[in-house]
Amino acid sequence: MDYRNAFAISASGMDVEKLRLDITAANLANIHSGKRADGTLFQPMQVISGESGISFSTNFEQMAGERLRGAQVTGIEPMPVAPHMVYEPGNPDADDKGFVEQPGINQVTEMVNLTSALRAYEANVVAMNAAKVMALKALELGGA
């Protein structure tokens, strides 16, 4: 068995989850940001991911001679959320009623995304380590 496939699949999953962690961190970092110099407001982003190529069952049917494919990022898109209105009458960006627009980022949702991405990343690390252990054991058996 070619263990490089298992390593590549786990690595692709780790890449996707690392990007999800980065995007979530950017969203959380901008949770209280105001308008930019051009007057626009930070738009929270989300990672869109999917399988790379063909389906998992088709991959298993074609396993002999072909490389299995892992996950891939299909895009990074802004989330369609309305801004939060916060009462800050002393803020220079405040409207005539004293309200300031802040990005519509839900901190709880972002923390759930962060935890989910972290757990998925850890699962891919465990899978990669298991494949490494199996490859080493196969080498030990073959060399004996």
C-alpha positions as CSV (number, residue, x, y, z in Angstrom):
1,M,0.0,0.0,0.0
2,D,1.2,3.5,-0.8
3,Y,1.1,5.5,2.4
4,R,1.8,8.7,0.6
5,N,-2.0,8.8,-0.3
6,A,-2.9,8.8,3.4
7,F,-0.3,11.5,4.2
8,A,-1.6,13.6,1.3
9,I,-5.2,13.3,2.3
10,S,-4.5,14.2,5.9
11,A,-2.2,17.1,4.8
12,S,-5.0,18.5,2.6
13,G,-7.4,18.3,5.5
14,M,-4.9,20.1,7.7
15,D,-4.5,22.8,5.1
16,V,-8.2,23.5,4.9
17,E,-8.6,23.5,8.7
18,K,-5.6,25.8,9.1
19,L,-7.2,28.3,6.7
20,R,-10.5,28.0,8.7
21,L,-8.6,28.9,11.9
22,D,-6.9,31.9,10.2
23,I,-10.2,33.2,8.8
24,T,-12.0,32.8,12.1
25,A,-9.1,34.5,13.9
26,A,-9.4,37.4,11.5
27,N,-13.1,37.6,12.1
28,L,-12.6,37.7,15.8
29,A,-9.9,40.3,15.6
30,N,-12.2,42.6,13.7
31,I,-15.3,42.1,15.9
32,H,-15.1,45.7,17.2
33,S,-13.5,47.4,14.2
34,G,-15.1,50.5,12.8
35,K,-15.3,51.8,9.3
36,R,-12.2,51.9,7.1
37,A,-10.8,55.1,5.5
38,D,-12.9,54.4,2.4
39,G,-16.1,54.2,4.5
40,T,-16.6,50.4,4.2
41,L,-17.1,48.1,7.1
42,F,-15.2,44.8,7.7
43,Q,-17.2,41.9,6.2
44,P,-16.8,38.6,8.2
45,M,-15.5,35.8,5.9
46,Q,-16.1,32.1,5.7
47,V,-14.2,29.3,4.1
48,I,-16.0,27.1,1.6
49,S,-14.4,23.7,1.2
50,G,-15.3,20.5,-0.5
51,E,-13.8,17.3,-1.8
52,S,-11.1,17.5,-4.3
53,G,-12.2,15.7,-7.4
54,I,-14.4,12.7,-7.4
55,S,-16.5,11.1,-4.6
56,F,-15.1,9.0,-1.8
57,S,-16.8,5.8,-3.0
58,T,-15.5,6.3,-6.5
59,N,-12.0,6.9,-5.0
60,F,-12.2,3.5,-3.2
61,E,-13.3,1.8,-6.4
62,Q,-10.4,3.2,-8.3
63,M,-7.8,2.8,-5.5
64,A,-5.7,0.4,-7.5
65,G,-3.2,2.5,-9.4
66,E,-4.7,5.9,-8.7
67,R,-4.0,8.4,-6.0
68,L,-6.9,9.3,-3.6
69,R,-7.8,12.9,-3.2
70,G,-8.4,14.9,-0.1
71,A,-10.1,18.2,0.7
72,Q,-9.7,21.5,-0.9
73,V,-10.8,25.1,-0.4
74,T,-13.2,26.1,-3.1
75,G,-13.5,29.7,-2.0
76,I,-13.5,32.3,0.7
77,E,-16.7,34.3,0.8
78,P,-18.1,37.2,2.8
79,M,-20.9,36.2,5.1
80,P,-24.2,38.1,4.4
81,V,-24.7,39.5,7.9
82,A,-26.1,42.9,8.9
83,P,-23.8,45.2,11.0
84,H,-24.4,45.7,14.7
85,M,-25.4,49.1,15.9
86,V,-23.6,50.1,19.1
87,Y,-24.4,53.2,21.1
88,E,-21.2,55.2,21.4
89,P,-22.0,58.9,21.1
90,G,-18.4,60.1,21.6
91,N,-17.2,58.0,18.6
92,P,-16.3,60.1,15.5
93,D,-18.1,57.5,13.3
94,A,-21.4,57.9,15.3
95,D,-24.5,58.9,13.5
96,D,-26.8,61.7,14.7
97,K,-28.4,59.4,17.2
98,G,-25.0,58.3,18.7
99,F,-24.9,54.8,17.1
100,V,-21.8,53.3,15.4
101,E,-21.9,50.4,12.9
102,Q,-19.7,47.4,13.8
103,P,-19.3,44.2,11.8
104,G,-22.1,41.7,12.4
105,I,-19.8,39.1,13.8
106,N,-21.3,36.6,16.3
107,Q,-18.6,35.8,18.8
108,V,-20.2,32.6,19.9
109,T,-20.5,31.3,16.3
110,E,-16.9,32.2,15.7
111,M,-15.7,30.4,18.8
112,V,-17.7,27.3,17.7
113,N,-16.1,27.5,14.3
114,L,-12.7,27.8,16.0
115,T,-13.2,24.8,18.1
116,S,-14.6,22.8,15.2
117,A,-11.6,23.6,13.0
118,L,-9.2,22.8,15.8
119,R,-10.7,19.4,16.4
120,A,-10.8,18.6,12.7
121,Y,-7.1,19.6,12.4
122,E,-6.3,17.4,15.4
123,A,-8.1,14.5,13.8
124,N,-6.1,14.8,10.7
125,V,-2.9,14.9,12.7
126,V,-4.0,11.6,14.5
127,A,-4.8,10.0,11.1
128,M,-1.4,11.1,9.7
129,N,0.4,9.7,12.8
130,A,-1.5,6.4,12.5
131,A,-0.5,6.1,8.9
132,K,3.1,6.8,9.9
133,V,3.1,4.1,12.5
134,M,1.6,1.6,10.1
135,A,4.3,2.4,7.5
136,L,7.0,2.0,10.1
137,K,5.5,-1.4,11.2
138,A,5.4,-2.5,7.6
139,L,9.0,-1.7,7.2
140,E,9.9,-3.6,10.3
141,L,8.0,-6.7,9.1
142,G,9.5,-6.5,5.6
143,G,13.0,-6.1,7.0
144,A,12.8,-9.0,9.4
